[in-house]
Amino acid sequence: MIDSHAHLDDNRFKKDQAQVIKNFEKNGVDLVVNIGADLVSSKSSVFLAENNERIYATVGVHPHDAKNYNQDVEDQLEMLSGREKVVAIGEIGLDYYYDFSPREIQKEVFWKQLELAKRVKMPVVIHSRDADQDTMDILKQAKKENPDLICLIHCYSGSVEMMREYVKMGFYIALGGATTFKNAKTPKKVAMEVPIENLLLETDSPYMTPEPNRGKRNEPKYVRLVAEQIANLRGMDVEEVISLTDKNTLDFYGIAL
């Protein structure tokens, strides 16, 4: 199993990070992609990846931190992107739920990092919350300008119709704990209808913990609960779901085992 999106450098893992890594290894998780959200966490992700055989890293600035983005940050991200175990730019995008950074600045920084990804020829991990249409509009334009652009819409929360638009663009959809929540009708519909060749599994640890552990800290080992739920929703064997989504994750990130 592969967890395509986690934050093992988060403060909630400060006391027992090494144990959490052992936990996922013991529970059948072969690889974890640790995601950068600002310059500090991007550096932490690279450090984690370079010191753990089973961890890879992405580097990027989350929309929450867009207000702190500048040329020096971009230069450091570009330098980090050249490290051997860095596999994508991200997570980047728009977040209108919290609005921790002004929306126009979020859009500007989103574009700058899409241009960075184009320069360094890397796939992109997208964060979009309460900003579905603006995210789609920017990515459609970016795809026109860079036909090689490949994106993963992490923790996908949009409609089935929008998911189909992303799939037409050759993009990937990542689903996590929300598919197990009792009242989460749309994520369940998406899980049933997304083409299996465009689907990745994630935990977003330490957030979005799947049932029956909702309310506790999430860990990569719980990615199996996501796989089981998606297999149940689709009427598939869980091992087949794991096998196919693992292949998609390796393909998207360009990881050769």
N, C-alpha and C positions, 0 to 999 in steps of 0.2 A: 504494500500500500504506500501511496505517496500523499502527503499533506501539501497541497500546492500553495498554501498561504498561512503563515503563522508569524507571531511576534515574540519569539523566545527571549529577546533582549528586553522585553517589557519589565517594569519594576515589580510586577506581581510574580515574576519568576526569579527575583533577585536572590532569595534565600536558598532556593533548591533547583536552580537551573540544570545543574549536572544530573540530578536525580530525574528530572522531567525528561531529559534526553535519554537516560537509561530506560525510563518507563516506555517511551515510544519504541525504542529498539526491541524491548522485551515483548511488546504487544503487536509485532508484525508490521510496523511502519518502517519502510526501508529508507525513505528520503523525506526531508522537510525543506521547503523553500522559505527562508526567513526574509521578511519584507521590510525594506526601508521606508520610513515615513517622514524623516527629516535628515539633516546631515549627520547628527549624532547617531541616530538609529541606523542609518546607512553604514556608517563606519563600524558600529557594533555588529551589524549583520555580516559584514565582510570578515570581521575578526572571528565570529562564531563559525562561519563557513570554512575559513582557512584552518580552524582548529578542530573540526569535526568532519569526518569522512562522509557522514550521512546528511550534511546540511549544505545547501546552496543559498545564495544571497541575491537580493535585488537592491538597487539604490534609487532613491527619488525623494521628492518632497510632497507630502500629503496636502490636500487643499487647506486643512486646518492651519498649516504652517506657511502658507503661500506668502503671507505678509512679511516673512523674514527672508524670502528668496532674493538673491542678488547675484552679481556676476561671479563673485568669489565662490559662493555655494555651487553655482553651475560648473565652474572650473573644477572644483573638487569632486563633484559627481562624475564629471567626464573622466577624470583621472581614475576614480574608483571603478568605473565601468570597464576599465581595461584589465582588472584583476581576474585571474583565471576562473574563480568560482562565482563570479557575478554573471547572472544569466538574463537579467531584464532591467528595464527602467520602471520604477514604480515603488509604492503605489502613488499614482497621480490622478488628478481629476477635479471633481466639483462636489462640494458638500454644502447644500442650502438648508440643511436641517439645523446645524449649529451656527453656521455663518461666523466661525471664528476668524476668518479673513474676509475682507470685502469681496463681493462677487466678481467685480470687474478685475480685481487683482488675481482672484482664483483662475479666471479665464486666461488672463495674460500668462500666468505661470504654467498653466496647463499647456498652452501653446509652446512656450519656451522648452518645456521638457519633451513634448512630442518632436520638436525640432532636434533636440539633443539625441533622442532615440534614433532619429533618421541619420544623424551624423555618425553615430557609433554602431549603426545597423543592428539594433536590438529590439526584441518584442517589448510590449508595454503592458503593465498591470494597471487596470483602471479602477478607481474608487468613484462611485456616483451615488449620492444620497439626496433624495428629493430634488434632483436636478436632471431627470431623465432626458427631457427634450434638448436642453442645452448641451448635455454630454453627447447625445446622438448627433446633433448638428455639427459640433466641433469635430467629432470623429469621422463623419462623412466627408467633411471638407479636407481633413488631414489625409484620409485615404485617397482622395482625388489627387492631392499634391504629392503623396508618397504611396504609390500602389503596392509597395512591399510591406506596408505597415500591417503588423499582426498584433491584435490586442486580446487580452483576457479581461472580461468584465467580472471583477471579483465580487463575491457576496451579492450576486445578481438579485435585484428586487423589483425590476420593471415588469411590464406586461409580457404575455406570450407573443403578441404581435411584434413588439419591439425586439424581443429575443430573436424572432425570425429574421428581422432586418439585420441584426448583428451577424447572424449565421450566414446570410447572403453575402456579407462583406468578408467572410472567411475568418470571423472572430470566434473566440471561445467563451464559454459561460462557466463560471465556477459557482457551485452551490455548497452550502454548509449547514450549520445547525438549524437555520430557519425552516428547512424542509421537514423538520421533526416537530415543530411547534404546532399545537392543536389548532389554532385559529389562522394559521398562515396558509390561506387558500391559494394565493397566486404562486408562491414558491413551489408548492406541490404540483400545480398545473404545469409550470415551467419544467419541473423535474420529469414529468411524464412525457412532455412534448419536445424537449430539446433533442436534436439528433445526438445519439450517443457518441459520435465521432467529434462532437464539439463540446463535450462535457468534461469538466474537471471537478475533483473533490477538494474541499478545504475545511479547515476548522476556524481560521481567524483567531486562534488562541492568542490571548486568554479570554477573548470575547465570544459571544454567540454560542454558548455551550449547548449541545444537543440534549434533548430529552433522553433518558430520565434524569440527567444531571443538571438541568437548567437551573441557573442561580449560583452554581459553583464555578470555580475557575476552569476554563477550557484548556485542554492539552491536545497535542497532536495524536495521542493514542485514541482519542475519541472519533477520529476520522472514520473508523469502522462503523460507528453508529449512523453516520451520514450515508455510507455505502449501503448499509442494510435497509435504511428507509427508502433510498432511491430504487434499490432492487425490488423492494416490496411494491412501491408505487408503479413501477414499470412492468411488474410480473416477470422479472429476470432473476437468474441465479446471482447471488451476491459476489461470488468469485469472478463471474464474467464481468460484472460492473467494475470491480476493482481492476481486473486485467486491462479492460478497454480504456478506463479513465487514466490508469497509470501510463499507458502508451501515449495518450493525448498530452499528458503533463510533460513527459520527456520530449515529445515533438515540439510542443509550444516553447519550452524553455531551451531547446537545443542541447539537452543533456544526453551525453552518450555514456552508457554504462559498460 
